[in-house]
């Protein structure tokens, strides 16, 4: 089964019905049907919780959404080893470097993100949701 790391911007696209939310929903659907194996880094969950509380100010709603994500995705723990290795990544943005190193450690096949330029130096292929879905339809 293909293992993918879902970048926070894809989750936010889905939850907030931003541009590309239809493609993000299809990624979520593939994970829920166990067609692909979805991963999210632990630090993305805490950032998401912050944004959800800031935007909705409803802790029960935030807990519900997080619980649903825990049921849908594997959560990659962020360890000191990952954080240290990310310091030496070719990716300039540290948060994205942590995603790259976490994905490498968990033998993920690709990172699905809206910000492809952030991952141009990644050791793991980064694809937009649309690109990933196009590749999936060819298989």
N, C-alpha and C positions, 0 to 999 in steps of 0.2 A: 504494500500500500504506500502511496506517495505521502511523505511527511512534509507539511508546510508550516512555516511560522507566519502568523498573521500580525502585521504591524498595527499599532494602535490606530493609525489613520483609517484603516479599513474597518475596524470596529466602530469608530466614530461615524464613518460614512453610513454604516448600517443603522446604528442607533438613532442618529440625528437626521436620517433621510437626506443626507447631503448629496452633492453630485456623486455619481457612481454607486449610489446605494443599492441599485438593482443588482449590479455585479457583486457587490459585497454580500447581499442576501443569498446569491447563488453559491458563494463560497461557504457561507454558514450552512446552507442546505446540504452541500456535499459532505461537510463534516458531520452533520446530524444523521445522514444516511450511511455513515461509515464508508464512504467512497474514497475520501481522503482523510488523513490523520492531521488534525489541526493543533498547533502549539502556539502558546502565548507566553511571553516572558513575565515573570512575577512582577517586575518593576512597572510593567505596562498596566497591570491591574491596579496598583496603588495610584498611578497617575490617572487612570480612568475614574476611579472612585472620587478623586479630588474634583475632576471636571464635572462629574454627575452631581455631586453635592453642590458645587458652585452654581450649576445651571438649574437644578431642580429643588435643592434644599429639602429633600425628603429621604431620610436615612433608610426607611423601610423599602422604598423604591430602589435605592442604590443597592441595598443588600439583596433584593430580589434579582436585579440585573446581574450582579456579580455571581450569585448562585447559579443562574442559568449559564453564564459563561464557564463556570467551573465544571458544569455537567457536559458542556459541549467541547471544550478544549482541554488539552493537557497543559498544565502550567509548568514552565521550566523554572526551576529554582535558580536564583542568581547568587552565586557563591563568590567568595573572595578570589578564588582562582580565575573565574570568569571575568571579574572586575579588573584584575591585574592584567590578564591577557588583552583585554579590550584597550588598555592604555597603549599597547603596541600595534593596534590595528591600523591598517591603511585608511580606514574610514575616519574622517575628521570629527564628525559629530559623535561624542562619547556614548550617548544613549543608543544610537544606531550601531555603534561598535559593540556594545553589550549584546544587542540582538544578534549580530553576526556571530560572535563568539559562542553565545548560548546555543545558537542553531547548529554551529559546527560540532559542539560537544554532544548534541543530541542527534547527530547524523540526519539533520533535516535536509530535504532535497532542494527547497527554495524558500525564499522570503517573498510574501505577497505584500506589496506596499503601493501607495500612491506616489511616494517620493522616490522614484527610481534613481534620480541623480545622487541622492544621499548614499546609495549603495553601489555606486559605480566602481568602487575599489574593493568590493566585498569578495570574499573567497567562496561565497555561496551565491548562486544566481538569484537575482531579484527580478520579479515580474509584477506588472500591474494585475489587478483582478481580471481585467479584460484579456490580457495576454495569457494568463493562466487558464482561463476558461476556454479560450480558443485552442490552446494546446491539448486540454482535456478532451475536447470534442473530436480531436483527430485520433485519439487512441481508442 
